[in-house]
Structure formats: C-alpha cells, structure tokens
Amino acid sequence: MSNVDIEEPRFAINNDEKKINIAASEGNFLNKDEILLRENVKFKSNDFIIETENVIFDRKKETAKSKTKSIFKSKNTTILSDGFNIYDQGNKITFYGKSFIVLK
C-alpha cells in the first residue's frame, strides 16, 4: 500500500492578474486545507517557474512554503535558494537561506 493521498496533484494560485499552476508527483493531506506536495514540485506562470522537492500548499489561503533547495527562473533572472514562501495570492515571493542570484 502506498502512503500517498494524491498521485500527480494539480492546483493553482489565482489572482486578478495571473495564475500560477502547481504540479507535483505526489501529495499528502496534512489537514483539510494544507497539502504536502513532494517530488518534482513545479510552480509555473507566464512570468516564471519555480522547481523544488517539498512544498506545503494551503488551498484556502492560496499560499505555498518550501524549506528545500529551490530554483526560480524567469526571463532575465535565476535564483537558487534554500526555500521560499509564496503569499498574497501569488503576488509576493520571499526566498530563504543562502541564495544565489543571476541577473542577465
């Protein structure tokens, strides 16, 4: 028996200006609103992509937090960090820990 509640979960963070699609290989419910997304977690919008391995996604608040190595990619910027927090309906992202930024 697998300990996975959801295989290949798909979610989205929506606001008036953009949509951030979220995909992972597997997920487990932590409570009725929070889901632990694991393995190949990817956040994708028209402006950026974030990839990591573990994220806690809150479906009600439309927030996401990760404390695992992450990579953010946009047209002219790449950020490697020890984690991130997406909040304010996807309008704000805070990167945690040692971070390496490449501007083109």
C-alpha positions as CSV (number, residue, x, y, z in Angstrom):
1,M,0.0,0.0,0.0
2,S,1.2,3.5,-0.8
3,N,1.3,6.3,1.7
4,V,0.4,8.8,-0.9
5,D,-3.0,10.5,-0.7
6,I,-2.9,12.1,-4.2
7,E,-0.9,11.0,-7.2
8,E,0.2,13.7,-9.6
9,P,-1.7,16.6,-7.8
10,R,-2.5,19.8,-9.7
11,F,-3.5,23.1,-8.1
12,A,-3.5,26.8,-8.9
13,I,-3.0,30.1,-7.2
14,N,-5.2,32.7,-8.8
15,N,-5.4,36.5,-8.6
16,D,-6.8,39.3,-10.8
17,E,-3.6,39.5,-12.9
18,K,-2.1,36.0,-13.1
19,K,-2.5,32.3,-12.5
20,I,0.3,30.1,-11.0
21,N,-0.1,26.4,-11.9
22,I,1.3,23.9,-9.4
23,A,2.2,20.3,-10.2
24,A,3.9,17.5,-8.2
25,S,4.5,13.8,-8.4
26,E,2.6,13.1,-5.1
27,G,0.8,14.7,-2.2
28,N,-0.4,14.0,1.3
29,F,-3.1,15.9,3.2
30,L,-1.8,17.4,6.4
31,N,-5.3,18.8,7.3
32,K,-8.3,19.9,5.4
33,D,-6.5,22.9,3.8
34,E,-2.8,22.0,3.8
35,I,-1.2,19.5,1.5
36,L,2.4,18.4,1.4
37,L,3.5,18.2,-2.2
38,R,6.5,16.0,-2.9
39,E,8.9,15.1,-5.7
40,N,9.3,17.3,-8.8
41,V,7.2,20.1,-7.5
42,K,6.8,22.9,-10.1
43,F,5.2,26.3,-10.0
44,K,4.6,27.8,-13.4
45,S,3.1,31.1,-14.5
46,N,3.5,33.2,-17.7
47,D,6.4,35.0,-15.9
48,F,8.4,32.4,-14.0
49,I,9.0,28.8,-13.0
50,I,10.0,27.5,-9.5
51,E,11.2,24.0,-9.0
52,T,11.8,22.2,-5.7
53,E,11.1,18.8,-4.0
54,N,8.8,19.6,-1.0
55,V,6.2,22.2,-0.5
56,I,3.3,22.8,1.9
57,F,0.4,24.3,-0.1
58,D,-2.5,25.9,1.6
59,R,-5.6,25.6,-0.7
60,K,-7.7,28.0,1.3
61,K,-5.1,30.8,1.7
62,E,-3.5,30.0,-1.7
63,T,0.0,30.1,-0.1
64,A,3.0,27.8,-0.6
65,K,6.1,27.3,1.6
66,S,9.2,25.3,0.9
67,K,12.3,24.7,3.1
68,T,14.1,22.6,0.4
69,K,16.6,23.7,-2.3
70,S,14.7,25.7,-4.9
71,I,15.4,27.2,-8.3
72,F,13.4,30.2,-9.6
73,K,13.7,31.0,-13.3
74,S,12.3,34.0,-15.3
75,K,13.3,35.7,-18.5
76,N,16.3,37.6,-17.1
77,T,16.7,36.2,-13.5
78,T,17.7,32.9,-11.9
79,I,17.6,32.5,-8.1
80,L,18.9,29.4,-6.2
81,S,17.7,29.4,-2.6
82,D,17.2,27.2,0.4
83,G,13.4,27.6,0.2
84,F,10.6,30.2,-0.5
85,N,7.3,31.5,0.6
86,I,4.6,32.4,-1.9
87,Y,1.8,34.6,-0.4
88,D,-0.6,37.5,-1.1
89,Q,-2.4,35.3,-3.8
90,G,0.9,34.8,-5.6
91,N,1.9,38.5,-5.8
92,K,4.8,38.1,-3.4
93,I,7.6,35.6,-3.1
94,T,10.2,35.6,-0.3
95,F,13.3,33.4,-0.7
96,Y,15.0,31.8,2.3
97,G,18.5,30.9,3.4
98,K,21.6,31.1,1.3
99,S,20.6,32.5,-2.1
100,F,22.4,32.9,-5.3
101,I,21.0,35.3,-7.9
102,V,22.0,35.6,-11.5
103,L,20.8,38.6,-13.5
104,K,21.2,38.7,-17.3
